[in-house]
Amino acid sequence: MSYPSAPVEEAAAVPPPAPKRARLNIGWIMPPFVRELPVDAPDYETGAEQLYTLVTDLMADRSDEDRFRFALALGSQMDLMLEANVIYAGLCFLEVEGRPSGSTIIVSQIEHESDDDEELLRTMQETLERTHPDDEYQRVELPCGPALSRIGASGFIISAQWSPTGQEVAVQQSQIQVYIPLPGTREMLIFALDSPSSEDWDLHSELFAEILKTIDWGTDQEVEDYRAMRQSSPATVEPTDGVKQELYWHSSRLIDAVALHGSMGGGQVTSVTCAQCWAKGLRSACSARHGWSIGSVMNGDLTHALPRIVASFTARGWQTETESSGNRVRVCAGDDVPEQSAGYAFTASVDIEAGTFTAVVTAPCHRATAAPDSLFG
């Protein structure tokens, strides 16, 4: 379970605050499973009540003592967040392959003295490099503008009084911090992701990258319109030539197995987001599919098409599932298929009356096979 940590040291490295200017109307989108902490509660009593309600919801299956201890641990971080000008804090709890996985997302809004955003980012990197020389730094272009990212590690101590075990616990976390100047102001946003779940770091960092893409500022209506657009339209990219060639190769194996004669149609390769990633809140493309059809097929040939597919691919170690109507079959790579086919799947269907055979071949999710050190998917 992860406890929030605020980027206090980076905030302290920024020059003394300049006189305030008018703040922009800032917006971003968080997935629904990221639970917000009440950092903007109007008073202590309201914040404590909201915090305990959140903890009770998150830990419904735990004892009152566990919930109370966790609420106190979170509450102990609130003062640090206020000192670091935190305007948003969220807890991201997921279940990955049956195990719990967590991260925290902290957003701070701080002031600076520079009138040049590029110079500000250069100075910020130089300052951070002196404090964190072993970390990785990169200038990035977000949809909202230029930014600086720092990727490294952080740690903190859970004191014995807050620890579920009653003993002091040291927690090590992977961390990303992204520094984003607000245009036309002397203010900056710091988005920070911390996660102790090293085995799921690529998933949490990909979620974080998707959130960064939604940051925008403007009028209330502009922000709302942008949010609606981002929620309804997944980001797509053109599949690489390598991905296309692999899809074509698997489609050829399917064409050989089905052994039909007719007119070919379709053939487009498109980027898609797999169902598992979509359910986790990810919207960027992680897979690709090749859809095609064979038309003008004799009815007698079509009745044998799906049984031929099942027989051919089950003999090669693939797993098949036929719908009750018998007009559609789904085939997935099993454990015994060659490595080249791992993660591939396709669906095939027949329309006897129309004389059409239709197939969709899908590549594996690249996030599911990403290297452990993949940070942004």
Helices and strands as residue ranges (DSSP letters): H 8-13, E 26-27, E 34-36, H 44-58, H 64-83, E 86-96, E 99-111, H 117-131, E 136-142, E 145-158, E 169-181, E 187-195, G 198-200, H 201-213, E 216-217, H 220-232, H 241-258, E 263-272, H 275-279, E 287-295, H 299-302, H 305-314, E 319-322, E 328-332, G 339-341, E 345-351, E 356-362
